[in-house]
Amino acid sequence: MKKVPYDLIVIGSGPGGYSAAIRAGQYGLKTALVEKQPRLGGTCLLVGCIPTKALLHTADVWQRFVHSDQEGIHCENPRLDYPKVKERKDGIVNKHSNGVAMLLKRAKVERISGFARLQGNGQVEVKSESGVQTLEARNIIIATGSEARMLPGLEPDPDFILTNIEILNLTAVPKSLIVIGAGAVGVEFASIFHRFGTEVTLIEMLPRIVPVEDEDISRELERVFRKQKMRVETGARAENIRKTGQGVSLTLTTREGKQEQLEAEKLLVAVGRKPNTENIGLEHTQVALDRGFIQVNPYQQTAEPGVYAIGDVVAGTPQLAHVATMEGMVAVAHMAGKPAVPINKNRIPGCTYTEPGIGSVGLTEAQARAQGYKLKVGRFPFAGNSRATILGHHEGFIKVVSDERYGEILGVHIIGPEGFELVAEAVAAMEAEATVETMVHTIHAHPTLYEAVGEAFNAVYGLSINA
Ligand SMILES: Cc1cc2nc3c(=O)[nH]c(=O)nc-3n(C[C@H](O)[C@H](O)[C@H](O)COP(=O)(O)OP(=O)(O)OC[C@H]3O[C@@H](n4cnc5c(N)ncnc54)[C@H](O)[C@@H]3O)c2cc1C
C-alpha cells in the first residue's frame, strides 16, 4: 500500500471538524487539522452558539434585575454596562477556543494554519502567509461550515447592515433594530436585544416565525414576543433597504399588503446560511453537490473515495453544532473500522434559546399526520408546573405527538422555561425506543421543570394531574 503521511486531514475546526479530529486521534489515526482562521472553534464557538448564549444568559440576568421588585428585592437604577457584557462574552469564547487547541494537542492532532483546497487523489493544498504546501492523506473530512446569506444587493458592514458576525461586535445596545428572518438565529438576536431594551421589529416572509418548529410552538412564541411588546410581522416583505447615514430604512409590505416606511439604527440580516463549498477544490474530485450542499451517504462519505463531509456543508441534515459533531463521529468511526451508527434525522434535537426557550425532537404534528400516522397528542402547560411558577417563567407548554396504536413517541415539542434543556429527556426516550407508557411510569422529581415532561406524556391519555 502506498505510504501517505496522514491517515486523515480535517478541513475546518468548527464543532464538526475539531471533534472529528480529536476522535481520530483517540482511535490512533495520524491526523492533521487545517483551519484558515487564527482562532479555532468555527462559527459555533467564535460567532454562533457560544457568544449568543453568553449574551442570552446576561439578558436573563438583566431581566431579573429589571423585574427584581416582583421577587421582593428593590434594586435602584440597575445599569447595563454593555462593553463589560461584551468583554465577558469574548472571554468565554477565548477560553473555549484555547481549550480546543489544548484538546487537539492532547489528542496528538497536528494543527496546520491556512486555506485548504482539495486537489484530488487524497491531496490537499494549504495556502498561508508562509507559503503553499501540499499534504496527502488516506482520508479527508470536509468540515468547512457555512456563512450568513445576504439579501441581493446588500453588503454587511460593521455599523448598519449586520450579520451574526458584526452584531456580536457591537459595543453598545442599539436603540432600534430590524431583524429580517425569524429562524433560530433571527429570533435569538431579537430576544437578546429586545430584553436589553432595544426596540425590535422582526420581519419574516413565511407565514410564521421559527418555521421549522411545530405550528403550535411558532404561534406561542409569536404570542409571547408580542406580549413582551416586540413587533412581529409575518408573511411580510422588506424591500428598498438603504443606509441613511444614521441607520437603515426599508419599505415593509405587511401580510395584508399595507406598505410602511421603517427606520432603525441597525439591521440584522438572518436569512439562512450558505455552505462553504465554493473555491475549496471540489472540481478536482467527484464530490456531488445539491444546491451547493455536499451529498453524502449514511456514513458521511461523498462520491469521491476517501473524502467525507460533515456539518453545515452537508445536504439534508439541519445546520446545528451537535449534528456536525455527531456526523464527525460517524465519519471517523467508519474510516477507522469502528462501529458507526448513522444519524437518525428523527432524533435530532433542535434548540432555540429565546425566552421562552424551545426544544424539539422528531416529527411535528403536521408532519406525522402527513405521513399517515393516527395520532394521540398530549399537551401540558407550564402554568401547571410549580417550579415554572417559582422561577417566574410559566409561559408555554409541552406537546407530545405519539402513534395511537403502539404509543410510539413520534415527536416532542417544548416551549417554556429551559425548553432547550428539557428536550434532552425526550431525545433519550426516543433513542431508547421508550413508549409513552414507559414515560408515564418514569418517576419525575418534584418540584422540577421536567415534571412537566412527565405530565405531557400522561396528557396523551388524558391523565395529567396538574392541568
Ligand atoms: C448566530 C448563530 C447561533 C447559533 N447557535 C447555535 C446553537 O445554539 N446550537 C447549535 O447547535 N447550532 C447553532 N448554530 C449553528 C452552528 O454554529 C453550526 O451548525 C456549526 O458551527 C456548524 O459546524 P461546522 O463544523 O460544520 O462548521 P463551522 O462551525 O462553520 O466551522 C467551519 C470552519 O472551517 C473553516 N474553514 C472554512 N473553509 C476553510 C478552508 N478552505 N480551509 C481551512 N479552513 C476552512 C472556517 O474558518 C471555520 O472555522 C448557530 C449559528 C449561528 C450563526
PDBQT file of the ligand as one rigid body, heavy atoms in Angstrom, charges set to zero:
ROOT
HETATM    1  C1  LIG A 501     -25.664  33.183  15.492  1.00  0.00    +0.000 C 
HETATM    2  C2  LIG A 501     -25.661  31.670  15.438  1.00  0.00    +0.000 A 
HETATM    3  C3  LIG A 501     -26.061  30.946  16.555  1.00  0.00    +0.000 A 
HETATM    4  C4  LIG A 501     -26.040  29.568  16.511  1.00  0.00    +0.000 A 
HETATM    5  N1  LIG A 501     -26.458  28.889  17.625  1.00  0.00    +0.000 NA
HETATM    6  C5  LIG A 501     -26.470  27.542  17.603  1.00  0.00    +0.000 A 
HETATM    7  C6  LIG A 501     -26.862  26.810  18.758  1.00  0.00    +0.000 A 
HETATM    8  O1  LIG A 501     -27.194  27.388  19.787  1.00  0.00    +0.000 OA
HETATM    9  N2  LIG A 501     -26.841  25.457  18.688  1.00  0.00    +0.000 N 
HETATM   10  C7  LIG A 501     -26.456  24.805  17.557  1.00  0.00    +0.000 A 
HETATM   11  O2  LIG A 501     -26.463  23.576  17.545  1.00  0.00    +0.000 OA
HETATM   12  N3  LIG A 501     -26.086  25.467  16.448  1.00  0.00    +0.000 NA
HETATM   13  C8  LIG A 501     -26.068  26.812  16.447  1.00  0.00    +0.000 A 
HETATM   14  N4  LIG A 501     -25.647  27.498  15.343  1.00  0.00    +0.000 N 
HETATM   15  C9  LIG A 501     -25.212  26.713  14.157  1.00  0.00    +0.000 C 
HETATM   16  C10 LIG A 501     -23.776  26.217  14.363  1.00  0.00    +0.000 C 
HETATM   17  O3  LIG A 501     -22.927  27.309  14.618  1.00  0.00    +0.000 OA
HETATM   18  C11 LIG A 501     -23.309  25.461  13.134  1.00  0.00    +0.000 C 
HETATM   19  O4  LIG A 501     -24.244  24.448  12.825  1.00  0.00    +0.000 OA
HETATM   20  C12 LIG A 501     -21.957  24.816  13.384  1.00  0.00    +0.000 C 
HETATM   21  O5  LIG A 501     -20.986  25.785  13.681  1.00  0.00    +0.000 OA
HETATM   22  C13 LIG A 501     -21.516  24.002  12.160  1.00  0.00    +0.000 C 
HETATM   23  O6  LIG A 501     -20.295  23.422  12.433  1.00  0.00    +0.000 OA
HETATM   24  P1  LIG A 501     -19.276  23.019  11.278  1.00  0.00    +0.000 P 
HETATM   25  O7  LIG A 501     -18.174  22.317  11.967  1.00  0.00    +0.000 OA
HETATM   26  O8  LIG A 501     -19.999  22.351  10.193  1.00  0.00    +0.000 OA
HETATM   27  O9  LIG A 501     -18.773  24.410  10.647  1.00  0.00    +0.000 OA
HETATM   28  P2  LIG A 501     -18.272  25.794  11.231  1.00  0.00    +0.000 P 
HETATM   29  O10 LIG A 501     -18.529  25.928  12.673  1.00  0.00    +0.000 OA
HETATM   30  O11 LIG A 501     -18.831  26.838  10.334  1.00  0.00    +0.000 OA
HETATM   31  O12 LIG A 501     -16.708  25.727  11.049  1.00  0.00    +0.000 OA
HETATM   32  C14 LIG A 501     -16.101  25.661   9.804  1.00  0.00    +0.000 C 
HETATM   33  C15 LIG A 501     -14.652  26.043   9.945  1.00  0.00    +0.000 C 
HETATM   34  O13 LIG A 501     -13.983  25.761   8.725  1.00  0.00    +0.000 OA
HETATM   35  C16 LIG A 501     -13.072  26.810   8.447  1.00  0.00    +0.000 C 
HETATM   36  N5  LIG A 501     -12.836  26.795   7.004  1.00  0.00    +0.000 N 
HETATM   37  C17 LIG A 501     -13.738  27.012   6.025  1.00  0.00    +0.000 A 
HETATM   38  N6  LIG A 501     -13.174  26.855   4.817  1.00  0.00    +0.000 NA
HETATM   39  C18 LIG A 501     -11.880  26.519   5.038  1.00  0.00    +0.000 A 
HETATM   40  C19 LIG A 501     -10.802  26.205   4.179  1.00  0.00    +0.000 A 
HETATM   41  N7  LIG A 501     -10.963  26.161   2.865  1.00  0.00    +0.000 N 
HETATM   42  N8  LIG A 501      -9.604  25.925   4.738  1.00  0.00    +0.000 NA
HETATM   43  C20 LIG A 501      -9.452  25.944   6.081  1.00  0.00    +0.000 A 
HETATM   44  N9  LIG A 501     -10.445  26.209   6.937  1.00  0.00    +0.000 NA
HETATM   45  C21 LIG A 501     -11.648  26.481   6.421  1.00  0.00    +0.000 A 
HETATM   46  C22 LIG A 501     -13.798  28.036   8.936  1.00  0.00    +0.000 C 
HETATM   47  O14 LIG A 501     -12.876  29.099   9.165  1.00  0.00    +0.000 OA
HETATM   48  C23 LIG A 501     -14.428  27.518  10.217  1.00  0.00    +0.000 C 
HETATM   49  O15 LIG A 501     -13.583  27.679  11.323  1.00  0.00    +0.000 OA
HETATM   50  C24 LIG A 501     -25.631  28.883  15.348  1.00  0.00    +0.000 A 
HETATM   51  C25 LIG A 501     -25.199  29.607  14.232  1.00  0.00    +0.000 A 
HETATM   52  C26 LIG A 501     -25.202  30.984  14.274  1.00  0.00    +0.000 A 
HETATM   53  C27 LIG A 501     -24.716  31.749  13.067  1.00  0.00    +0.000 C 
ENDROOT
TORSDOF 0
